[in-house]
Amino acid sequence: MFHGSIPADLRAIIHEHAATWAGQAEDIYVGCSGNFTIERVLHDARFRLHGCDVQLYSSAIGWYLAGQELPITIRPESAEELTWLAPYFDGRAGTLAVVLLGSRFFQWFGRGDHPYYGRMLAAYRQQFPELHAKTVAKIEALPLRLASYAALDVNQWLAERVPADAPVVAFPPFFAGDYESQFAALDAHLEWPAPEYPTLDDAAKQTLIERITDRPHWVLGLHFDVDELAPYLRGQVQTANRGLPINVYSSVARSRIVRPSQRLEMVRAPQLVPGQRLGERLSLAPLSMGQFATLRSQYMNHNIRPGTPTMALAVLVDGVVVGTFAFSTPKYDPHNVYLLSDFPVAPTSYGRLAKLVLYAALSRKAQFLAQRTMNTRLRRMNTTAFTQRPVSMKYRGLLHLNSRKDSPDPLYRYQLDYVGELGRWSLA
């Protein structure tokens, strides 16, 4: 029901460490509550729980769980567009349900001229009474309750509201714009007593770390190393290959380490090797997720973070695997499939084998198999390339460059978005 999550293994470590505080403390304070995963982990541990955050989404949840009224209304500038939502604001579960549902569809307001967004907005409005009623029922069934919640900057909260000897647990969002961008649409349309808070710069981060660790009991999850806390490093959680590890620092002397594992399956078909000549008959064969993971681990660029595809196919020439590609389900346009991965086997004696893999992905056979798997008509394919060059040599000529922008990944200069028509040729 709530956005976001903390990995299950990290949740288990937090629960294990907090359990050692039984009999030594009655309250636990959770900084940067976010989506209240930590509070939900600890709700059965018989502590009184206290939370804080600075975002509308989190504050709406926190106020409700603390038994407070939700001072949230529709902004005057949005009143005309959202007048149909006004009856659902009751200051309690009804208001929270509007916030939770709004976090999913408010982003489409002002974009109704687009066919997809217009359809989605119309569908949400038509189904909203039923969606709202179901969401309210789920909210009221929640077992979690808070002793208090404060819409405050976490450093101010620790300094003014949290006793010096009280246990604190926190997993701060230290990446810029984590929640601000995710829930910007809520702030654009809803009015609430938003707190003022400073940017979490290096000095503020250091202050936060000091205020959490300067007490008898604490657990702190961070995406980076802190040299002065090295003696308190109790665990590291990395749940996905190439995923960012989370360091667990704690006053509790119990250590755990979590590393990712993936299920691999043997690919029995032979793979192209150097010196081997290609045959003439091009074909496609479905891959299980384990077989795709095996080929991806062998041949895909290790700097590319892997995703989970809806379907994966091997490209074969006369029964020999020359490459692989994978599609994921359309997200916005129901007729546009996303090319999640495409890569050739390597090394080989062929320098442009990647073009052949892409050629196969654009074929009528690939289109037919994707449509059968996803149960919808698919006419176009889009994909994203991260590169140091303003164009991708692999996609140039076969796909149209739809947009070029600065890459959010520091390893690359450009993010290139490509689109192309499916079913342009047969494999013959």
HULINUR-V796147 format. One record per helix or strand of 2 or more residues. SS is the DSSP state (@ for helix, = for strand). FROM is the first residue (numbers start at 1). TO is the last residue. If there is no record, write none. Layout:
ss: <SS	SS>
from: <FROM	FROM>
to: <TO	TO>
This chain:
ss: <@	=	@	=	@	=	@	@	@	@	=	@	=	@	@	=	@	=	@	=	=	=	=	@	=	=	=	@	@	=	=	=>
from: <8	27	37	48	56	73	76	83	93	115	148	154	167	178	184	190	202	218	227	233	246	256	282	289	311	320	336	353	364	380	399	414>
to: <19	31	42	53	65	74	78	88	108	140	151	160	170	182	189	191	213	222	232	237	250	258	287	299	317	328	344	361	374	387	406	421>
